[in-house]
Amino acid sequence: MKRHEEIKQAIITAAKDRLSRYGYGKTTMAELASDCKMSAGNLYRYFMSKLDIAEEIARQSFLRTAERLREVVRRPDIPAVERLRSFLLEQMQITFQELERDQHWIEMAEIVARERPHVANEGLARVRSLIAEILAMGNATGEFDIEDVNFTAEMIQSATFKFRYPQLFTGLALDKLEREAEGVIDLLIDGLRTRPKALVKADAA
């Protein structure tokens, strides 16, 4: 089993190299097999199609991003407000930089999102759980007053989706995206903050 997984990972590594140079549409399974010094028939033992390879590349990318974002969640001695801000901005920066390094990833990301939406949904759910963890921290420290952290995490993710995959939605440079994102995040955080009880009563009157 270990040898099988090692070969699969070697195929993924070779595929990432070829896809970054030629793109998804111009890459064939025969070429990937040649890069891996194996027959096409042997390659199909590990991946049934080029789309299966792209799916695995995307899944591994989502896992790496989640691990980097988990580090933001676990940083010590940071208020939940700033933790949430850093989390959402770093999420955008990670993806932006990855897609900027290789424009071919945009093509592949669009294909995987269209043909294998469950992969993106899994990645989104993983990140959403980290947002919910930050919100729960804010509730515990009194910074936030959130009744349902899971629902709120879902809404935050929806409100900031443009900044999760920026190059799929806009051609803005990173500094302009950061300005927009910071404005949206400020609005979200203002809505999440715990308000003084006197103000809450006045609003309800």
Helices and strands as residue ranges (DSSP letters): H 2-22, H 29-35, H 40-43, H 50-73, H 80-101, H 104-115, H 117-141, H 149-159, H 161-164, H 166-169, H 174-192, H 197-204
